Amino acid sequence: MTEPSKLPIAVIGAGPIGLAAAANLVERELTPIIFEAGARVAANIWQWRHVRLFTPWSMLLDPASKRILEANGGWTEPCGDAVPYAKELVEKFLDPLAAHPAIASQIKLHHKVVSVSRDGHDRMKDGNRNDAPFLIVTETADGPRRFKARAVIDASGTWTPPNPLGAGGVMADGEQQLRSHIRYGIPDVLGQQRQRYSGKRVLVVGSGHSAFGSVLSLAELRNEDQATSVTWGIRRTDTSTLWGKGCADEIAERGALGTRVQSAVKSGAVTLMPGLSISALKQHGDDGIEVIDVEGVARVVVDEIIVSAGSRPNLEMLRELRLEFDLATEAAKRLGNLINPNHHSCGSVPPHGAEELKHPEPNFYVVGMKSYGRAPTLLLRTGFEQVRSVVAELAGDHCSAQRVELTLPQNDACSTESACDVEETACDSACRER
């Protein structure tokens, strides 16, 4: 039997934060084993590779990852001021990092983690729990596989499952039945899915940057085909902070995105529908889908719906662990109050690391977007500092783990109006992980 101290450290998710965790482990001469549910690394980002990010390369490169790529040779760092598309982030940084010899050999693609527990211990059992290795069960094409690890870093993100269309965090009546007319996330409106939306009546739901991107793409599509109708539904009634800080935003491209979408609404290319909380969808004869609000009032009839209302963490696979989550955000309990978007903007979140991310289950950490639970304000730079601190703690370098330093650009638009209006500020590369 392998001694727990000689087992690898499991990393769940091979997106930017998971690969950064692996790079930090390699740099400290620790062995990672990386589980990725998809067919390639950064599989979820690859689904929205057509999206231009709003953060420059200087904010997208993990320091440890840069060091091991430079030491390995053959990699050229992208220009720090340039703002890439998601496809470029994958091809120019994440793919080369995943190909590093010390990481490539440890990546398990098509391995969806379905359970993390202590070997021989369910959630109720004490026994020698803290000394038992972790047991990771994965789902593969050849059936379930089991792996043991001495620690676990969950960087699986929150790309799936998405929040539903319906208000209050529950599916709208008819949402499942009319699923063929609904797309969650950031569809490629101007590319592969152009024909789906061209000439159609389209409703975009959500008030974050994912929604901004879809609204702007549809407005461009409308310029080509005037039969295309774009309605943008948001739950909030006060739109004064919807557009962000514009030129005052410390991330220029993020501010510009808000300015462009405001112009699209003012020009009439996009119809903004504030105060839209949806309770039901109904087939409107042969003439599309009727969208009904929580008061039972039919607000609009459309052909297609794009839901960009955020996402939530998958905690089901962690049921046999002893974890503590913040009641509102589903983040680690000590982190939740620091990041609650009802009280904090992206830039006002204080630096945090292993100490704030720890759970009652020793040597288990949730990092990256999943560490924020339902809060939508994480930037990649935050995730990189999280994993640096966590890996330092696992390596026994407690001083380094506690020395957390992070400066984030301010954007008051990251905060929300009320607890019932928490929608994702995605489209920033930082929010997408696996």
C-alpha positions in Angstrom: 0.0 0.0 0.0 1.4 3.4 -1.0 2.0 5.8 1.9 -0.3 8.9 1.7 2.6 11.2 1.7 3.9 9.6 -1.5 0.7 9.9 -3.4 0.1 12.6 -6.0 -1.9 15.8 -5.4 -5.2 15.7 -7.4 -6.2 18.7 -9.4 -9.7 18.7 -10.8 -10.1 20.7 -14.0 -7.5 21.5 -16.7 -8.4 25.1 -17.3 -6.3 28.1 -16.5 -6.5 27.7 -12.7 -6.1 24.0 -12.7 -3.1 24.2 -15.0 -1.7 27.0 -12.8 -2.1 24.7 -9.8 -0.2 22.0 -11.6 2.6 24.4 -12.6 3.0 25.5 -9.0 3.1 21.9 -7.9 5.8 21.0 -10.5 7.8 24.1 -9.5 7.9 22.8 -5.9 8.7 19.3 -7.1 5.4 17.9 -6.1 3.5 15.5 -8.3 0.1 16.5 -9.7 -2.6 14.3 -11.3 -5.0 16.4 -13.3 -8.5 15.3 -14.1 -10.3 16.9 -17.1 -13.9 15.9 -18.0 -13.5 17.2 -21.6 -11.7 15.9 -24.6 -8.9 18.6 -24.4 -7.5 20.9 -21.8 -9.5 24.1 -21.3 -12.5 22.3 -22.8 -15.0 24.8 -21.5 -13.1 27.8 -22.7 -12.9 26.2 -26.1 -16.7 26.3 -26.3 -16.5 30.1 -26.3 -13.2 30.6 -28.1 -14.8 33.1 -30.4 -15.1 35.6 -27.5 -12.7 38.5 -27.2 -11.6 38.9 -23.6 -11.4 42.2 -21.9 -8.3 41.6 -19.8 -4.8 42.0 -21.4 -2.2 39.3 -21.5 -0.5 40.8 -18.5 -3.4 39.8 -16.3 -3.9 36.3 -17.9 -0.5 34.7 -17.3 0.2 32.8 -14.1 3.8 33.6 -12.8 4.7 29.9 -12.0 3.4 28.8 -15.4 5.5 31.4 -17.2 8.6 30.4 -15.3 8.3 26.7 -16.2 7.5 27.5 -19.8 10.5 29.8 -20.2 12.7 27.3 -18.5 11.6 24.6 -20.9 12.3 26.8 -23.9 10.5 27.3 -27.2 7.7 29.5 -25.8 7.3 33.2 -26.5 5.4 35.3 -24.1 2.6 37.3 -25.8 2.6 41.1 -25.7 1.4 42.2 -22.3 -0.9 45.0 -23.4 -2.7 43.1 -26.2 -6.2 41.7 -25.4 -6.6 38.2 -26.8 -9.6 36.1 -27.9 -10.3 33.1 -25.8 -8.9 30.9 -28.6 -5.6 32.7 -28.4 -5.4 32.2 -24.6 -5.8 28.5 -25.1 -3.5 28.1 -28.1 -0.7 30.5 -27.0 -0.6 29.8 -23.3 -2.8 26.9 -22.0 -1.9 24.4 -24.7 1.9 24.9 -24.4 1.6 24.7 -20.6 -0.4 21.5 -20.8 2.3 20.1 -23.2 5.1 20.6 -20.6 6.6 17.2 -20.0 6.0 17.3 -16.2 2.3 18.2 -16.7 1.4 16.4 -20.0 2.1 13.0 -18.5 -0.2 13.7 -15.5 -3.3 14.9 -17.4 -6.3 12.5 -17.6 -8.7 13.6 -20.3 -12.2 12.3 -20.5 -12.1 11.7 -16.7 -15.2 13.4 -15.2 -14.9 13.4 -11.4 -18.1 12.2 -9.9 -17.0 11.7 -6.3 -14.3 12.9 -3.9 -14.1 11.2 -0.4 -11.7 9.9 2.2 -10.7 6.3 1.4 -12.8 4.0 3.6 -14.7 6.9 5.3 -18.1 8.3 4.4 -19.0 11.7 5.7 -20.2 10.3 9.0 -17.2 8.2 9.9 -14.4 9.5 12.1 -12.0 6.6 12.2 -8.5 7.7 11.1 -10.2 10.1 8.6 -7.5 12.8 8.5 -4.8 10.3 7.8 -6.7 8.4 5.1 -5.9 9.3 1.5 -8.5 10.9 -0.7 -10.4 8.6 -3.1 -11.4 10.2 -6.4 -13.9 8.3 -8.6 -14.0 9.3 -12.2 -16.4 8.5 -15.0 -14.8 7.4 -18.3 -15.8 5.8 -21.6 -14.5 2.5 -20.2 -16.4 2.8 -16.9 -15.5 4.2 -13.5 -11.9 4.6 -12.4 -10.6 5.2 -8.9 -7.5 7.1 -7.9 -6.0 8.0 -4.6 -4.4 11.3 -3.6 -2.8 12.9 -0.6 -4.6 16.3 -1.2 -7.2 17.7 -3.6 -7.4 21.0 -5.4 -10.8 21.5 -7.0 -10.5 23.9 -9.9 -13.4 22.6 -11.8 -15.1 26.0 -12.3 -18.8 26.8 -12.7 -19.3 26.7 -16.4 -21.7 23.8 -15.8 -24.4 23.8 -14.5 -25.7 27.2 -15.7 -28.3 29.1 -13.7 -31.8 28.6 -15.1 -33.8 31.2 -17.1 -36.5 31.4 -14.4 -36.5 33.9 -11.6 -35.5 32.9 -8.1 -33.0 30.3 -9.1 -35.5 27.8 -10.4 -36.4 26.7 -13.9 -39.3 28.6 -15.6 -42.4 26.5 -16.4 -41.8 25.3 -20.0 -38.1 25.9 -19.9 -37.2 22.2 -20.2 -39.8 21.5 -22.8 -38.7 24.4 -25.0 -35.0 23.7 -24.5 -34.4 23.4 -28.3 -35.0 27.2 -28.5 -32.7 28.1 -25.6 -28.9 28.4 -25.5 -27.1 28.9 -22.2 -23.8 30.7 -22.2 -22.1 32.6 -25.1 -23.2 31.2 -28.5 -21.1 32.0 -31.6 -23.8 34.3 -33.0 -21.6 35.7 -35.8 -20.0 32.4 -36.7 -21.2 28.8 -36.5 -24.6 29.7 -35.2 -25.3 32.7 -37.5 -28.1 30.9 -39.3 -29.9 30.0 -36.0 -30.3 33.7 -35.1 -30.3 35.6 -38.4 -33.8 37.0 -39.1 -35.1 35.8 -35.8 -36.6 37.5 -32.7 -34.0 36.8 -30.0 -34.2 37.5 -26.3 -31.0 37.7 -24.3 -31.4 37.4 -20.5 -28.7 38.5 -18.1 -26.9 41.7 -17.0 -23.3 40.6 -17.0 -20.6 40.8 -19.6 -21.6 37.5 -21.1 -24.9 39.1 -22.0 -23.1 42.2 -23.2 -21.2 40.1 -25.7 -24.3 38.3 -27.0 -26.3 41.6 -27.3 -23.5 43.3 -29.3 -23.1 40.3 -31.6 -26.8 40.2 -32.3 -26.9 44.0 -32.9 -24.1 43.4 -35.5 -26.2 40.6 -37.0 -29.2 43.0 -37.2 -27.1 45.4 -39.3 -26.7 42.6 -41.9 -30.3 41.4 -41.6 -32.9 43.9 -40.5 -35.4 41.2 -39.9 -33.3 40.2 -36.8 -35.0 41.6 -33.6 -32.9 41.9 -30.4 -34.6 42.2 -27.0 -32.4 42.3 -23.9 -34.1 41.3 -20.6 -32.6 42.1 -17.2 -34.1 41.6 -13.7 -33.0 44.9 -12.3 -35.2 47.9 -12.7 -32.6 50.6 -12.1 -30.2 50.6 -15.2 -28.0 53.4 -13.9 -25.1 51.1 -13.1 -25.7 48.5 -15.8 -23.1 49.9 -18.2 -20.2 49.9 -15.9 -17.7 52.8 -15.4 -16.9 53.4 -19.1 -13.6 55.3 -19.5 -13.1 55.3 -15.7 -12.8 51.5 -15.6 -9.2 50.5 -14.8 -9.6 47.7 -17.4 -10.1 49.7 -20.6 -11.7 47.0 -22.7 -14.2 46.2 -19.9 -15.3 49.8 -19.8 -15.5 50.0 -23.6 -17.7 46.9 -23.7 -20.3 48.6 -21.5 -20.1 51.8 -23.5 -20.7 49.9 -26.8 -23.7 48.0 -25.4 -25.2 51.3 -24.1 -24.9 52.8 -27.5 -26.6 49.8 -29.1 -29.6 50.3 -26.8 -29.7 54.1 -27.3 -29.6 53.6 -31.1 -32.6 51.4 -31.1 -30.8 48.4 -32.4 -31.5 46.6 -29.1 -34.7 46.9 -27.0 -33.9 46.9 -23.3 -36.5 45.3 -21.1 -35.7 46.0 -17.4 -37.6 44.4 -14.5 -38.0 41.1 -16.4 -38.3 38.2 -14.0 -39.5 35.2 -15.9 -41.8 32.5 -14.5 -42.9 30.7 -17.6 -42.5 30.1 -21.3 -45.4 29.0 -23.5 -45.6 28.0 -27.2 -47.4 30.9 -28.9 -49.2 28.9 -31.6 -47.0 28.7 -34.6 -45.6 32.2 -33.9 -42.8 31.6 -31.4 -42.4 31.5 -27.6 -44.4 33.7 -25.2 -42.3 34.9 -22.3 -44.3 35.4 -19.1 -43.2 37.3 -16.0 -43.7 36.5 -12.3 -46.9 38.5 -12.3 -48.3 36.3 -15.1 -48.0 39.0 -17.7 -46.8 38.1 -21.2 -43.9 40.5 -21.9 -42.6 39.4 -25.3 -42.9 36.8 -28.0 -39.6 35.5 -29.4 -38.1 32.7 -31.5 -34.8 32.1 -29.7 -33.5 32.8 -26.1 -29.9 33.2 -25.0 -29.6 32.8 -21.2 -26.5 34.5 -19.7 -27.7 34.5 -16.1 -24.6 33.0 -14.5 -23.8 29.6 -13.1 -23.4 27.7 -9.9 -20.9 25.3 -8.4 -21.4 21.5 -8.7 -21.1 20.4 -5.1 -22.7 17.0 -5.6 -19.4 15.3 -6.1 -18.2 16.6 -2.7 -21.0 15.2 -0.6 -18.9 12.7 1.4 -16.4 15.4 2.5 -16.8 17.6 5.6 -17.0 21.1 4.1 -18.3 24.5 5.3 -19.9 26.8 2.8 -21.1 30.4 3.1 -24.9 30.3 3.1 -25.4 33.0 0.4 -22.5 32.5 -2.0 -21.7 28.8 -1.5 -18.1 29.8 -1.3 -15.8 28.5 1.5 -17.3 29.9 4.7 -14.4 32.2 5.6 -14.3 33.6 2.0 -18.0 34.1 1.4 -18.4 37.4 3.3 -15.3 38.8 1.6 -16.6 38.3 -1.9 -20.4 38.6 -1.6 -21.2 40.8 -4.7 -24.0 42.5 -2.7 -21.2 44.2 -0.7 -18.0 44.1 -2.8 -16.8 45.1 -6.3 -14.1 43.2 -8.2 -11.4 45.5 -6.9 -12.6 45.7 -3.3 -12.2 42.0 -2.6 -9.2 41.6 -0.2 -6.3 39.3 -1.0 -6.9 35.8 0.2 -5.3 32.4 0.0 -5.1 29.0 1.7 -6.2 30.3 5.1 -9.5 31.6 3.8 -10.0 28.7 1.4 -9.5 25.9 3.9 -12.3 23.6 5.0 -12.7 21.3 8.0 -11.5 18.5 5.7 -7.7 18.9 5.8 -5.8 19.2 2.5 -8.9 19.9 0.5 -9.3 23.2 -1.3 -11.7 24.7 -3.8 -10.0 27.4 -6.0 -10.7 29.6 -9.0 -14.3 30.4 -10.0 -15.7 27.5 -8.0 -14.2 29.0 -4.9 -16.4 32.0 -5.3 -19.5 29.8 -5.5 -22.3 31.9 -7.0 -20.5 35.2 -6.7 -19.6 36.3 -10.2 -16.6 38.6 -9.6 -13.4 36.5 -9.8 -10.6 37.6 -12.1 -7.9 35.1 -13.2 -5.2 37.0 -11.3 -7.1 36.2 -8.1 -7.2 32.5 -9.0 -3.5 32.4 -9.7 -2.7 33.9 -6.3 -5.1 31.4 -4.6 -3.3 28.4 -6.1 0.2 29.8 -5.3 -0.8 30.1 -1.6 -2.6 26.7 -1.5 0.4 24.9 -3.1 2.8 26.6 -0.7 0.7 25.4 2.2 0.6 21.8 0.9 4.4 22.0 0.5 4.8 23.0 4.1 5.9 26.6 3.3 3.4 28.2 5.7 5.1 31.6 5.6 4.7 31.8 1.8 1.1 30.6 2.0 0.2 33.3 4.4 1.9 36.1 2.5 -0.9 36.8 0.0 -0.5 39.9 -2.1 -2.9 40.9 -4.8 -3.9 44.2 -6.4 -7.1 44.2 -8.6 -8.4 46.8 -10.9 -11.5 48.6 -9.7 -14.9 48.3 -11.3 -18.0 49.2 -9.2 -20.2 47.6 -11.8 -19.2 44.2 -10.5 -21.4 44.7 -7.4 -25.1 44.0 -7.6 -28.2 45.8 -6.5 -29.7 43.1 -4.3 -29.4 39.5 -3.2 -32.0 38.5 -5.8 -30.1 40.1 -8.7 -26.7 38.2 -8.7 -25.9 37.6 -12.4 -22.6 36.6 -13.9 -20.0 39.1 -15.0 -18.5 36.4 -17.3 -16.9 36.9 -20.7 -13.8 37.8 -18.7 -11.5 34.9 -19.1 -11.2 34.8 -15.3 -14.7 33.3 -14.9 -14.2 30.2 -17.1 -12.2 27.3 -15.9 -12.5 23.8 -16.9 
